[in-house]
Amino acid sequence: GSGSAADETVWFDIRERAGATEFLGYTTETAEGAIVAIVVDGAEVDTAGKGADVAVVANQTPFYGESGGQQGDTGRIRIDGAEIEVTDTLKKVGDLHVHVGTVTSGTLSVGDTATLDVDHGRRAALRAHHSATHLLHEALRRRLGDHVTQKGSMVAPDRLRFDISHPKAIEAEDLREIEREVNARIRLNSAVDTRLMTPDEA
């Protein structure tokens, strides 16, 4: 009854017309893209001016859309004479990246070519916490047993939360050892590479 279900239909229409957003964020944090849709108050518009709260879709983006517990990117979208402050990035209908924010200057229009620039410091903090969830998962399994599985997570720039299943409270000594192992792994400062592959290849 909130109307949110009706609002979601706009994203299906955009996805059908414009196709999926190509995500470039594994290799860059700044990229050019074409604006394929602008949504204001749940409806598509052709243009939006200063002060408008908008949801912007581009054909490609370096902005990560909130997914799997990891918060979406923030940053700026710049067009000649216009700028949008992006306060969140969402994923709609699976593979449509939606940049949510406010037009801080000028006017943007569908068809404009834009420079999409992720907040680099915030992305680095998110990336670090994402990697830490994997290190934590492995340390928990080593210390508590192979039955430990991830039941949820939250990856933010200032913290992470990692939910697990375990039949009893974790002992203080186990927590200290898990913390020691994760910190030791972090201090190795090992290189991290991103490779796109199938689950079987991984």
Backbone bond lengths (Angstrom), bond angles and torsions (degrees), N, CA, C in turn:
res aa  C-N    CA-C-N  psi(-1)  N-CA   C-N-CA  omega(-1)  CA-C   N-CA-C  phi
1 G - - - 1.444 - - 1.517 113.25 -
2 S 1.346 118.39 -2.18 1.471 120.33 -176.73 1.513 112.43 -81.02
3 G 1.323 116.56 -15.24 1.461 119.57 -175.54 1.507 113.28 90.09
4 S 1.349 117.29 -6.67 1.463 119.53 -176.54 1.524 111.58 -65.73
5 A 1.321 117.28 -34.22 1.473 119.65 179.23 1.521 110.31 -63.78
6 A 1.325 116.93 -40.93 1.458 120.33 178.29 1.523 110.36 -65.16
7 D 1.343 116.65 -39.71 1.463 120.34 179.21 1.523 111.70 -60.77
8 E 1.339 117.45 -32.88 1.463 121.25 -177.23 1.530 112.48 -65.85
9 T 1.315 118.31 -23.78 1.472 119.39 -177.21 1.518 111.57 -62.27
10 V 1.332 118.01 -27.99 1.460 120.07 -179.92 1.526 110.80 -60.86
11 W 1.345 116.63 -34.52 1.469 119.49 -178.07 1.522 111.09 -71.51
12 F 1.333 117.65 -35.67 1.464 120.09 175.45 1.519 110.35 -63.25
13 D 1.334 116.50 -40.95 1.469 120.26 179.25 1.528 110.85 -63.20
14 I 1.333 116.60 -43.44 1.469 120.30 179.67 1.521 110.36 -65.96
15 R 1.335 116.39 -44.04 1.476 120.11 -179.82 1.521 110.92 -61.09
16 E 1.331 117.17 -40.92 1.464 120.67 -179.41 1.519 111.28 -66.00
17 R 1.324 116.42 -38.48 1.456 120.61 -177.42 1.534 112.70 -79.73
18 A 1.339 116.53 -45.72 1.465 120.86 -170.51 1.527 113.99 -99.42
19 G 1.332 117.30 -16.67 1.456 120.35 -177.48 1.516 112.09 83.67
20 A 1.322 115.81 -178.60 1.465 122.14 -178.37 1.522 110.37 -70.12
21 T 1.332 115.96 153.60 1.459 121.64 172.64 1.521 108.09 -80.24
22 E 1.325 117.42 129.55 1.460 120.53 175.41 1.527 108.04 -80.01
23 F 1.338 116.61 120.72 1.465 121.29 -178.53 1.520 109.46 -89.71
24 L 1.338 116.27 121.37 1.464 122.53 -177.74 1.524 112.79 -106.61
25 G 1.334 116.64 1.85 1.450 121.42 -169.46 1.509 117.25 -68.94
26 Y 1.331 118.21 -9.51 1.466 118.71 176.52 1.526 111.42 -75.11
27 T 1.334 116.73 -23.17 1.461 119.87 -175.54 1.522 113.96 -117.84
28 T 1.338 118.26 -14.29 1.457 120.11 -178.30 1.528 110.20 -152.23
29 E 1.326 115.57 157.93 1.459 121.13 175.11 1.530 111.23 -115.79
30 T 1.321 117.06 2.60 1.465 123.02 175.32 1.519 108.00 -138.18
31 A 1.330 116.57 133.75 1.468 119.57 -178.54 1.521 110.47 -156.69
32 E 1.323 115.01 160.81 1.460 121.66 172.90 1.523 107.92 -91.04
33 G 1.328 115.67 147.73 1.460 120.16 176.89 1.513 110.32 -155.79
34 A 1.316 116.20 158.71 1.459 121.88 177.37 1.524 108.60 -100.31
35 I 1.324 116.81 132.57 1.464 121.75 177.66 1.530 108.25 -73.31
36 V 1.340 116.86 117.72 1.467 120.66 -178.17 1.519 112.51 -104.35
37 A 1.349 117.59 -16.48 1.463 120.26 178.05 1.516 110.19 -160.66
38 I 1.340 114.84 145.62 1.462 122.84 172.84 1.524 106.58 -128.73
39 V 1.330 116.39 129.12 1.460 121.12 -179.95 1.520 108.38 -120.36
40 V 1.342 115.70 129.58 1.469 122.75 176.11 1.521 107.48 -128.45
41 D 1.319 116.75 125.96 1.466 121.97 179.86 1.532 112.13 53.06
42 G 1.330 116.15 40.70 1.462 120.83 174.55 1.515 115.68 80.36
43 A 1.337 117.88 3.12 1.464 120.47 -178.94 1.529 109.88 -127.73
44 E 1.333 116.12 145.16 1.455 120.54 177.46 1.521 110.73 -70.52
45 V 1.343 114.49 140.73 1.464 121.51 175.07 1.524 107.88 -132.84
46 D 1.339 116.17 160.73 1.458 120.49 179.39 1.519 112.52 -86.33
47 T 1.354 116.22 -30.77 1.456 120.98 -178.91 1.522 109.96 -141.42
48 A 1.327 115.99 160.39 1.467 121.80 174.72 1.516 107.81 -149.42
49 G 1.336 116.05 137.58 1.452 120.94 -176.26 1.512 113.21 -109.59
50 K 1.327 114.94 -177.69 1.459 122.78 -176.58 1.523 110.79 -51.98
51 G 1.331 115.02 133.14 1.454 122.04 178.07 1.510 114.29 93.67
52 A 1.321 118.19 -12.63 1.466 121.03 -178.20 1.523 110.69 -75.31
53 D 1.331 115.72 136.60 1.465 121.50 171.11 1.519 106.78 -86.71
54 V 1.323 116.02 120.48 1.462 120.80 -170.56 1.522 111.61 -127.48
55 A 1.330 114.01 160.32 1.457 122.80 167.10 1.527 105.09 -124.24
56 V 1.323 116.16 119.14 1.460 121.91 -170.83 1.524 109.69 -115.35
57 V 1.334 115.09 134.42 1.460 121.14 176.18 1.522 108.30 -116.72
58 A 1.329 116.36 130.94 1.458 122.13 176.05 1.532 108.57 -115.39
59 N 1.327 115.74 162.08 1.467 119.02 -179.90 1.521 111.84 -67.85
60 Q 1.352 116.72 -27.32 1.459 121.28 176.95 1.515 108.42 -150.37
61 T 1.347 115.86 154.49 1.465 119.75 -175.04 1.522 111.44 -158.07
62 P 1.344 116.42 148.14 1.462 119.64 169.18 1.529 112.08 -89.05
63 F 1.341 118.40 -4.08 1.469 122.63 -177.52 1.532 110.56 -76.83
64 Y 1.333 115.51 127.05 1.464 121.26 177.54 1.525 108.60 -81.65
65 G 1.336 116.50 129.27 1.454 121.67 176.72 1.514 110.50 -86.45
66 E 1.318 116.87 136.50 1.467 121.47 -178.42 1.523 110.71 -47.33
67 S 1.321 115.66 127.17 1.462 120.27 -176.24 1.517 109.28 -167.29
68 G 1.319 116.24 145.11 1.454 121.16 174.70 1.515 113.86 59.14
69 G 1.335 117.39 28.81 1.453 120.84 179.77 1.510 114.28 90.38
70 Q 1.342 117.15 -13.09 1.468 119.61 -179.99 1.518 110.02 -88.69
71 Q 1.336 115.69 130.48 1.456 120.44 -179.89 1.519 111.35 -65.64
72 G 1.335 115.58 152.20 1.457 121.07 178.90 1.522 111.62 -74.15
73 D 1.343 114.91 158.57 1.459 120.92 -179.86 1.523 112.03 -72.93
74 T 1.322 114.85 157.41 1.461 123.29 170.61 1.525 107.33 -121.16
75 G 1.335 116.49 170.46 1.462 119.66 179.10 1.508 111.46 156.77
76 R 1.336 116.63 -144.82 1.459 121.22 -177.62 1.522 111.08 -138.13
77 I 1.319 114.32 145.97 1.460 121.79 169.99 1.512 106.35 -115.42
78 R 1.344 116.86 125.25 1.466 121.44 -178.06 1.525 110.27 -117.41
79 I 1.319 114.45 134.09 1.451 123.21 175.02 1.522 105.03 -129.82
80 D 1.319 118.78 153.77 1.465 120.36 178.61 1.522 109.75 -49.22
81 G 1.329 116.74 113.39 1.446 121.01 176.49 1.522 115.13 82.66
82 A 1.321 118.03 1.80 1.467 120.17 -179.10 1.521 110.33 -141.98
83 E 1.346 114.94 153.43 1.461 120.23 177.41 1.520 109.58 -147.25
84 I 1.327 115.72 140.43 1.460 122.35 176.79 1.510 107.56 -118.96
85 E 1.328 116.88 127.62 1.468 121.29 172.31 1.515 107.20 -87.33
86 V 1.329 116.86 113.92 1.464 122.67 -177.84 1.527 108.68 -88.42
87 T 1.335 116.22 119.52 1.457 121.50 -177.90 1.526 112.96 -102.30
88 D 1.327 116.95 -9.97 1.472 121.15 177.65 1.519 108.46 -167.39
89 T 1.319 115.43 154.67 1.460 121.24 173.10 1.517 107.51 -129.12
90 L 1.321 115.72 127.75 1.463 122.30 -177.28 1.509 109.97 -115.60
91 K 1.321 115.65 157.20 1.465 121.06 170.58 1.514 107.25 -105.85
92 K 1.321 116.23 126.34 1.454 121.38 177.14 1.529 108.36 -117.85
93 V 1.311 115.54 147.94 1.475 124.64 -179.51 1.529 111.47 41.33
94 G 1.327 115.69 40.61 1.459 121.46 170.74 1.507 115.78 91.20
95 D 1.341 118.27 -52.69 1.461 119.45 -171.16 1.524 113.70 -139.43
96 L 1.314 116.53 23.28 1.459 121.77 175.81 1.526 107.62 -104.62
97 H 1.344 117.33 114.90 1.461 121.47 -179.79 1.520 108.59 -89.11
98 V 1.339 116.12 121.89 1.456 122.09 -175.45 1.525 108.68 -113.87
99 H 1.335 116.17 119.52 1.460 122.81 -179.64 1.522 108.03 -91.45
100 V 1.321 116.92 115.92 1.457 122.70 -177.17 1.524 108.54 -101.69
101 G 1.338 116.81 130.84 1.450 118.68 -179.95 1.511 112.92 -177.90
102 T 1.321 114.38 -160.39 1.460 121.64 -176.67 1.525 109.42 -129.35
103 V 1.323 115.95 137.64 1.463 120.76 174.62 1.532 107.18 -73.87
104 T 1.338 116.69 115.84 1.468 120.25 -176.74 1.522 112.33 -95.62
105 S 1.333 117.19 -16.75 1.467 119.93 175.79 1.524 109.09 -161.13
106 G 1.326 115.54 150.19 1.455 121.42 174.71 1.511 114.59 70.03
107 T 1.330 114.26 -162.14 1.463 122.71 -179.00 1.518 109.02 -133.72
108 L 1.336 116.57 135.47 1.459 119.87 175.27 1.514 108.83 -111.71
109 S 1.338 114.78 153.24 1.456 121.03 -177.58 1.517 109.75 -136.60
110 V 1.326 115.37 152.41 1.461 120.47 172.54 1.526 108.04 -59.72
111 G 1.328 115.89 134.45 1.460 121.17 -177.78 1.512 113.70 100.04
112 D 1.344 117.65 -16.58 1.463 120.76 177.77 1.522 110.73 -62.46
113 T 1.343 115.03 147.46 1.461 120.94 170.13 1.522 107.81 -93.41
114 A 1.308 116.59 131.28 1.461 121.82 -173.60 1.520 111.10 -126.96
115 T 1.330 115.11 156.40 1.459 122.13 168.90 1.523 106.75 -102.28
116 L 1.319 116.20 121.47 1.466 122.40 -178.85 1.517 108.01 -104.76
117 D 1.332 115.84 119.52 1.459 121.53 -171.42 1.530 110.14 -126.11
118 V 1.329 116.01 111.25 1.465 122.50 -179.79 1.532 109.78 -73.23
119 D 1.320 117.06 146.36 1.463 122.94 171.15 1.531 106.91 -66.11
120 H 1.335 115.69 103.95 1.465 120.80 -170.18 1.530 113.08 -66.16
121 G 1.330 117.03 -41.23 1.463 119.68 179.84 1.513 112.09 -63.98
122 R 1.327 116.17 -42.63 1.469 120.04 179.86 1.524 110.38 -66.20
123 R 1.337 116.73 -41.77 1.474 120.10 178.12 1.520 110.59 -60.68
124 A 1.327 117.91 -41.78 1.470 120.56 179.82 1.520 110.90 -61.37
125 A 1.337 116.61 -40.20 1.466 120.13 178.90 1.525 110.73 -67.69
126 L 1.326 117.57 -40.78 1.466 120.95 176.49 1.530 110.58 -61.90
127 R 1.321 115.58 -43.85 1.469 120.04 -179.39 1.530 110.53 -61.20
128 A 1.324 116.27 -42.80 1.459 120.09 -179.96 1.532 111.23 -62.85
129 H 1.326 117.12 -43.95 1.464 119.92 179.54 1.522 111.84 -69.20
130 H 1.327 117.15 -32.71 1.468 119.78 175.84 1.534 109.79 -62.66
131 S 1.335 115.99 -47.68 1.467 119.59 178.19 1.529 110.74 -61.10
132 A 1.331 116.44 -39.00 1.467 120.22 -178.94 1.527 111.96 -63.35
133 T 1.354 117.99 -32.37 1.467 118.45 177.40 1.523 110.60 -62.51
134 H 1.335 116.99 -37.94 1.468 119.83 178.75 1.524 111.42 -68.48
135 L 1.334 116.45 -41.19 1.469 119.89 176.77 1.529 110.78 -63.01
136 L 1.326 116.57 -41.31 1.460 121.26 179.80 1.526 110.86 -64.79
137 H 1.328 116.70 -42.97 1.469 120.39 179.67 1.531 110.18 -58.54
138 E 1.309 116.61 -46.20 1.470 120.11 -178.90 1.527 111.20 -65.61
139 A 1.327 117.43 -41.96 1.469 120.26 179.63 1.526 111.00 -64.60
140 L 1.330 117.03 -39.40 1.471 120.48 176.99 1.522 110.98 -62.27
141 R 1.326 117.36 -42.33 1.467 121.19 179.95 1.537 110.66 -65.68
142 R 1.308 116.71 -40.53 1.471 120.03 179.63 1.524 110.80 -63.46
143 R 1.340 116.28 -41.76 1.453 120.31 -173.64 1.528 113.21 -84.03
144 L 1.349 116.00 -39.44 1.465 119.59 -172.67 1.519 113.54 -103.28
145 G 1.336 117.71 -22.16 1.455 120.47 178.72 1.526 112.98 125.63
146 D 1.328 114.66 162.59 1.465 121.27 -176.07 1.525 113.42 -69.31
147 H 1.327 117.11 -10.22 1.468 119.57 179.38 1.532 111.68 -71.84
148 V 1.335 117.51 -16.36 1.461 120.95 -177.01 1.525 109.26 -69.14
149 T 1.329 115.20 120.47 1.462 120.72 177.67 1.520 109.33 -130.83
150 Q 1.316 115.01 150.99 1.458 120.78 178.96 1.521 109.73 -70.52
151 K 1.323 115.96 131.12 1.464 121.45 178.24 1.522 111.74 -114.25
152 G 1.299 116.98 -1.57 1.459 122.35 179.86 1.515 109.10 162.94
153 S 1.325 115.75 164.83 1.463 119.08 177.12 1.517 109.36 -162.33
154 M 1.320 114.50 164.40 1.449 122.11 173.15 1.521 106.56 -140.88
155 V 1.337 115.70 124.17 1.454 120.95 179.85 1.523 107.57 -117.23
156 A 1.326 115.96 111.17 1.458 123.09 -179.76 1.526 108.03 -120.95
157 P 1.333 117.81 168.14 1.469 118.31 -179.91 1.517 113.91 -68.76
158 D 1.355 117.73 -23.53 1.461 120.26 -176.00 1.516 113.75 -107.38
159 R 1.328 118.91 -5.41 1.466 120.42 -178.56 1.521 109.87 -170.52
160 L 1.331 114.70 170.92 1.458 120.53 171.60 1.516 108.75 -136.08
161 R 1.317 115.91 157.33 1.462 122.06 172.16 1.518 105.76 -131.29
162 F 1.341 116.24 136.09 1.463 120.44 -178.40 1.521 108.30 -132.14
163 D 1.316 116.74 112.82 1.464 122.23 -176.71 1.524 109.72 -93.63
164 I 1.336 116.45 136.22 1.464 121.16 -179.72 1.527 110.15 -134.51
165 S 1.317 114.69 167.38 1.467 121.35 171.01 1.531 108.13 -104.72
166 H 1.335 115.68 132.05 1.470 121.88 178.43 1.529 106.34 -158.27
167 P 1.337 117.88 138.79 1.466 119.43 -171.05 1.527 115.70 -73.38
168 K 1.346 118.57 -8.23 1.471 119.22 -178.18 1.521 109.33 -152.85
169 A 1.319 116.05 169.94 1.464 120.90 177.09 1.524 109.58 -61.88
170 I 1.313 116.04 143.53 1.463 120.54 -179.79 1.527 108.53 -80.77
171 E 1.326 116.37 129.83 1.458 121.91 -178.62 1.529 110.90 -66.81
172 A 1.315 116.18 150.67 1.465 121.89 -178.47 1.524 111.74 -57.59
173 E 1.343 117.25 -40.02 1.465 120.54 179.97 1.522 110.67 -65.53
174 D 1.345 116.97 -38.44 1.469 120.09 177.16 1.524 110.53 -63.78
175 L 1.335 116.92 -42.59 1.467 120.45 178.76 1.527 111.31 -60.86
176 R 1.352 116.03 -42.38 1.468 119.75 179.15 1.521 111.03 -62.50
177 E 1.336 117.23 -40.68 1.459 120.73 -178.61 1.529 111.12 -69.84
178 I 1.315 116.21 -40.21 1.469 120.54 177.69 1.531 109.56 -62.29
179 E 1.322 116.21 -45.64 1.466 120.56 178.86 1.528 110.76 -61.39
180 R 1.324 116.17 -43.30 1.474 120.12 179.58 1.523 110.92 -59.85
181 E 1.341 116.53 -45.54 1.470 119.62 -178.28 1.525 111.47 -64.81
182 V 1.331 117.52 -44.71 1.467 120.04 -179.35 1.530 110.08 -62.89
183 N 1.322 117.80 -45.20 1.460 120.29 179.77 1.524 111.67 -63.57
184 A 1.334 117.25 -37.42 1.465 120.43 178.17 1.525 110.47 -63.71
185 R 1.332 116.24 -40.88 1.478 120.39 178.52 1.528 110.73 -65.40
186 I 1.326 116.62 -41.38 1.467 120.25 179.05 1.524 109.91 -62.19
187 R 1.329 116.47 -42.53 1.471 120.56 -176.57 1.526 112.59 -68.54
188 L 1.333 118.17 -17.09 1.468 120.14 174.12 1.521 111.03 -65.71
189 N 1.356 116.00 -23.13 1.462 121.84 178.54 1.527 111.37 53.31
190 S 1.322 116.78 42.66 1.460 121.72 -178.87 1.521 110.84 -66.99
191 A 1.313 115.67 149.21 1.461 120.80 176.44 1.529 109.47 -65.47
192 V 1.318 116.26 144.50 1.462 121.85 176.65 1.520 107.72 -122.05
193 D 1.311 116.48 123.78 1.463 121.89 178.83 1.519 109.13 -113.48
194 T 1.312 116.44 144.87 1.461 121.79 174.28 1.517 108.58 -105.13
195 R 1.321 115.94 124.41 1.468 121.46 176.12 1.508 109.07 -127.95
196 L 1.310 117.09 133.32 1.453 122.07 178.41 1.525 108.42 -91.97
197 M 1.342 115.90 123.87 1.457 120.52 -177.56 1.524 109.02 -156.29
198 T 1.324 115.04 168.53 1.454 119.82 177.46 1.521 109.46 -73.58
199 P 1.330 118.18 160.60 1.469 120.57 176.62 1.537 111.84 -56.81
200 D 1.322 118.16 -38.88 1.456 120.43 179.59 1.531 111.29 -64.30
201 E 1.340 116.89 -41.14 1.467 120.23 177.64 1.523 110.87 -64.94
202 A 1.331 116.02 -39.45 1.469 119.51 -179.60 1.518 110.68 -64.90
